[in-house]
């Protein structure tokens, strides 16, 4: 029997019941036979990045976050775009890991789901390339107009988004197998 891959999902929105959370929940339902997904819920609890604290004894929440990344077989980031950029809390979390190798060669899926999202998606890819994660065109997805893709019950109903998300699942699974 094959063990499921351990995936750490990081949601860039700290909003309760955000569209990004709903998207990750849909991803989890699609992949329940492939992945054991852990959603990182401590994004807003990480302290502001301070290089003076980034030493052999970082804050415990940072140490725990880094361990979650290290122990995962792959990562999935799903984020909105705020003011044509990444949310500050997501950027902060990534900055706490730059001095480490936790992201190095880690397979990752990147989803930007927002009203527009183009600039944030470009920045996310640039940053994750800089920290040396492994991704490709098949493991990245930009979803503009995300709020209109769900019905009132929070169910993803947009056929094109579902199709594209299924393609991302296939690409991500292939990347994890390489």
C-alpha positions in Angstrom: 0.0 0.0 0.0 1.3 3.4 -1.0 1.5 6.1 1.6 0.0 9.5 0.8 2.4 12.4 0.2 2.5 14.9 3.1 1.6 18.4 1.7 1.8 21.6 3.7 -0.7 24.2 2.5 0.1 27.8 3.2 -2.8 30.2 2.7 -1.8 33.9 2.2 -5.1 35.2 3.4 -5.6 35.4 7.2 -9.4 36.0 6.7 -11.6 33.4 8.2 -13.3 31.3 5.5 -11.5 33.1 2.7 -11.8 32.1 -1.0 -8.3 30.8 -0.8 -9.2 28.5 2.1 -12.2 27.3 0.2 -9.9 26.6 -2.8 -7.5 24.6 -0.7 -10.4 22.6 0.8 -11.6 21.8 -2.7 -8.0 20.8 -3.7 -7.9 18.6 -0.6 -11.2 16.9 -1.6 -9.8 16.3 -5.1 -6.6 14.7 -3.8 -7.7 12.9 -0.6 -6.4 9.6 -2.0 -3.0 11.1 -2.9 -2.1 13.6 -0.2 -2.4 14.2 3.5 -2.8 18.0 3.6 -2.0 20.1 6.6 -3.1 23.7 6.4 -0.7 26.0 8.2 -2.9 28.1 10.5 -0.2 30.1 12.3 0.5 32.7 9.6 -0.8 35.6 11.6 1.0 34.4 14.7 4.5 34.6 13.3 6.4 37.6 14.6 7.5 40.3 12.2 10.7 39.2 10.6 13.8 40.5 12.4 17.3 39.4 11.2 18.5 39.9 14.8 16.2 37.1 15.9 17.0 34.8 13.0 19.8 32.8 14.7 20.2 29.3 16.1 17.3 30.0 18.5 14.6 31.7 16.4 11.1 32.3 18.0 9.4 29.0 18.6 6.6 29.7 16.1 9.2 30.3 13.4 11.0 27.1 14.4 7.7 25.1 14.2 6.9 26.6 10.8 10.3 25.7 9.4 9.9 22.1 10.7 6.5 21.8 9.0 8.1 22.8 5.7 11.0 20.5 6.2 8.8 17.5 7.0 6.5 18.0 4.1 7.0 16.1 0.8 5.6 19.2 -1.0 4.1 22.6 -0.5 1.1 24.4 -1.8 0.7 28.1 -1.5 -2.6 29.7 -2.3 -2.8 33.4 -1.9 -4.7 36.5 -2.8 -3.1 39.6 -4.1 -3.2 42.7 -1.9 -2.4 46.1 -3.6 -0.7 44.4 -6.6 1.6 42.3 -4.3 1.7 39.4 -1.8 0.0 39.8 1.5 2.4 41.0 4.1 1.8 38.0 6.4 2.8 35.6 3.6 5.9 37.6 2.7 6.8 37.7 6.4 6.6 33.9 6.7 8.8 33.4 3.7 11.3 35.9 4.9 11.7 33.8 8.1 12.9 30.9 5.9 15.3 32.7 3.5 18.4 32.1 5.7 17.6 28.4 5.8 17.4 25.7 3.1 13.9 24.5 4.0 12.5 25.6 0.6 15.5 24.3 -1.4 14.3 21.8 -4.1 10.9 21.4 -2.3 8.2 20.6 -4.9 5.6 23.4 -4.7 2.2 24.3 -6.2 1.5 28.0 -6.5 -2.0 29.4 -6.8 -2.9 33.1 -6.8 -6.6 33.5 -6.4 -7.8 37.1 -6.2 -9.8 39.8 -8.0 -6.9 40.3 -10.5 -3.8 38.6 -9.1 -1.3 39.1 -12.0 1.3 41.1 -10.2 1.1 39.0 -7.0 1.4 35.8 -9.0 4.5 37.1 -10.8 6.0 38.1 -7.4 5.2 34.8 -5.8 6.9 32.9 -8.6 10.0 35.1 -8.5 10.3 34.7 -4.7 9.8 31.0 -4.8 12.3 30.7 -7.6 14.8 32.7 -5.5 14.4 30.4 -2.5 15.0 27.5 -4.9 11.6 25.6 -4.8 10.8 23.3 -7.6 7.8 24.3 -9.7 6.9 24.7 -13.4 4.0 26.0 -15.5 1.9 23.0 -14.8 2.1 23.7 -11.0 1.2 27.3 -11.1 -2.3 28.7 -11.4 -3.7 32.2 -11.6 -7.4 32.5 -10.9 -8.8 36.0 -11.4 -12.2 36.9 -10.1 -12.1 34.2 -7.4 -15.1 35.3 -5.4 -17.4 34.7 -8.4 -16.2 31.1 -8.8 -18.0 29.9 -5.7 -21.7 29.6 -5.0 -23.3 30.9 -1.8 -22.6 27.7 0.0 -18.8 28.0 -0.7 -18.7 25.3 -3.3 -16.5 25.8 -6.3 -18.8 25.9 -9.3 -16.9 27.5 -12.1 -16.2 24.7 -14.7 -13.1 26.3 -16.2 -11.5 26.9 -12.7 -12.3 23.2 -11.8 -10.7 22.1 -15.1 -7.6 24.2 -14.5 -7.3 23.1 -10.9 -7.5 19.4 -12.0 -4.6 20.2 -14.4 -2.6 21.7 -11.6 -3.2 18.5 -9.5 -1.9 16.4 -12.4 1.2 18.6 -12.8 1.8 18.7 -9.0 1.5 15.0 -8.7 4.0 14.5 -11.5 6.4 17.0 -9.9 6.2 15.1 -6.6 7.0 11.8 -8.3 10.1 13.2 -10.1 
